[in-house]
């Protein structure tokens, strides 16, 4: 009874998390939904008297693979847009073929699970235990598929490294080169700091130069654009004009 209740509760949670992973527009939330699905699978393995599979599901998939996904998202950026330009010709056709083949495999697997006679857990595991039985299946009957999967994962990792690698077209600028370019430019001195007032104390307020004029470069362009879009402009017309001018420069 408890196993049935646990299954139906986790089935609803995992199905909802899977739908949220597919239809969510934010990549971080999709990764968290995928982690929820993996945790539900681990609990199902534990309920079915398979603690080894449950531990592997949590340690390997939820702990290692999901952390890898999150690290990649943090490195790439959650706001980076995907390119819609097809760099490989015919990839949609082969993607459709792969999707059809995957659908056929799912149908065959579900049909085999539904219509095949049930052997039972004791007959499937045997007297040696499920860990030994699983190892025997992986390294005897399914050793070829296991090695092919390992080669496929290694190839995918190498392909990701090749795609992420970026050739440097020019030599990396040294500190000496950066200093020379800075002094040869229009502003050798650092940018002025943001203005700090006793009543405001905010970094979106422009600083004042010694002659009393407003230093537009003291405001970050992203903050200036946000203040203009949200209507958060200071009451002083000089400061408001400086922020608007900085936002217009950023939009060009």
N, C-alpha and C positions, 0 to 999 in steps of 0.2 A: 504493500500500500504506500509506504513512504517513498519507495523507488519510483512508483508511478507518478506521485504528486511532484517529486523533484524533477522528473523528466518533463512533465507538462509545463511547470513553471520556468525551467531553464530553456525549454523550446520556445516559449513565447518571448523570453528576454533575448535569446540569441537571434531569433528571427527578426525582432524589432531592431536589434543592433546591426544586423546585416543590412536591413533596408536603410537604416540611418547612415551606414558606411557608404552605400551606393549613391544615395540621393543627397547627401550633405555636400554643400558647396565649399566648405572649408576643409583643407587637407588634414589639419591637426585633429579636428573632430572625427573625421573618417578613420584616422589611425587609432584614436581612442575607442571608437566603436568596434574596430577590428580586434583590439585587445579584449574588449568585453566578450566577443564571440569566442575567442580562444580560452578565456577563463571559464566560460560556460561549458566548453568541450572538456576542459580538465576536470570539472566537477562531475560531468557525466561519466568520464572514465573512472573516477574514484567510486562513484555509486555502483558501477558495474564490476567492482572488485578488481580493478586494474590500476593499482597505485603507481606502478612504474610508468605507464603511459601518462597518467595524470601529472607526475613529476616532470617527465620530459616535455609535456605540453606547456607547463608553466615556466620551466627553466630555459628551454631552448626557444620555443616560439614566442611566448609572452615576454620572457625576460630578455632574450637576445635579439630576435628578429624585430620585435616591436620597438625596442630601443634603437635599433639600426634605422628603422623607418623614421622615428622622431628626430634622430640626429641628422638624417638626410634632409628632412623638412626644415630643420633649423639652419642648415648650411645653404640650401637652395633658396629658402625664403617662402613664406606662406602667401605672399602677395604677388609672386612672380607668375605671369600669365603663360599658358602653354602656347606654343607655336602651332598654328593651323596649317602650315605649309608642309606638304608631303615631300620628305627628302628621299624616300625610297619609292620607286615606281612599282605599282601593283600591290602595295601593302594592304590595301583594303580588301582586295580579292583573296589574298592568302589569309588575312585575318578572318574573313567570312568562312573560308574552308576550315580553319582551325576551330572556329566557334561551332560549326556543324559537327565536326569530329568530336569535340568535347561534349556536345549535347547527346550524341549517340552513345558515348561512353557512360554518361550519367544515366541514360535510359536503360542500358544494359546492366549497369550495376544495381539500379533500383529493382529491375525485373528479377535479377538473380537473387537479391535479398528477399523479395516478396514471394516468389514462386518456388524457389529452391527449398528442399526439405531442411528443417532445422536440425543441426547436429547436437546442439547443446554446448554449454560452456565446458563441462567436464570432458566431453569427447574431443572438443577442439583443442583444449589445453593439454590433456593427457596427464600421466603421473609425474612427468618431469617438471611441471610448472609452466606458467605462461611465459616467463622471461626466456627460459630455455627453448620452448616451442617457437617463440617469436624469432629468436636468434637462428634456429634451424631453418625456418622458412626463408628468412632474409638471405642467409648464406648458402642455401642449397637450391631450393625451388625457384626463388625470385632473385637470385644473385645477379643475373644479367640485368634485370630491370633496376635493381638497386645501384649497380655500377653506372648504368646509363643516366640515372637520376643524379648521381654524384657528378658525372662529367658535365651534365647539363647545368647544374648549379655553378660549377667552376667556370664554365664557358660564359654564363650570364654575368658572373662577377668580373671576369676579364673584359667582357664587352662593356659593362658599366664603367670600368676604369678607362677604357679607350675612349668612350664617348664623353666622359667627364674631363679627360685630359685636354688641356688647351696649350697649343704651341705658342711660345713667346716670339713675336715677330721682331721685336726690338730688344736691345739689351736693357736689363733692369737698371733704373737710375740709382746711382749711389747718393749718399748724403751730401757729397761735395757737389754733384750735379744739381740736386734739388736746391741747395743753398745758392749756387750760381744763378739758377733760373729765377729764384725768388728775388735776388737783388737786381737782376736785370729787368724784372717786371715792373708793373705800375705801382705796386705796394710792397716795399721791402719789409715794412714793419708788420707786426701781427695785427689782426683785425681787432677793432675796439670791442671791449666787453659789453655785455648787456647792461642797460641802466638799472640801478637799484634804488628804489625810492622808499621812504619810510611808510608811505600810505599804500604802495602797490607791491613792491618786492617781487616782481615778476620778470622772467627772462624775455617776455614778448614786448617789453617796453624799450624803445630805442634809447641809446646813450646820448648824452650831450657833450659836445666838444668844448674845449676851453673858451671858445668865442661865443658859446651859447647856441650854436646851430646843432641840428639833429644829425647824428651819425647813422645813416641808413644801413650800413654794413654790419652794425652791431646786432641786428635782429636776424635770426635764422630764417631762411626763405620758406621753409616748410611751415614754421610757426606763423609767419606773416600770412601765408596763403590760407592757413586754417582760420586765423582771426578774421580775415576778409570774408571767407565763405560762411562762417558762423555769426558774423556781425559783432564780434568782440573787439571793438575798436575803442581806444581811449577817448576821453572827452576833449583833450587838448587837440585842436585841429592840426598843429604841426606834427605831433606824434602820429595821429591817424593818417595824415598824408604820407608820412615816411613809410608806414607799414603798407599802405596801399601801393605805393611806388615799388617797394621791395617785392610784393606779391605779383605785380605786373611784370617785373623783370624775370621772375621765376617762370611765368606762364609763356614767355616768348621762346 
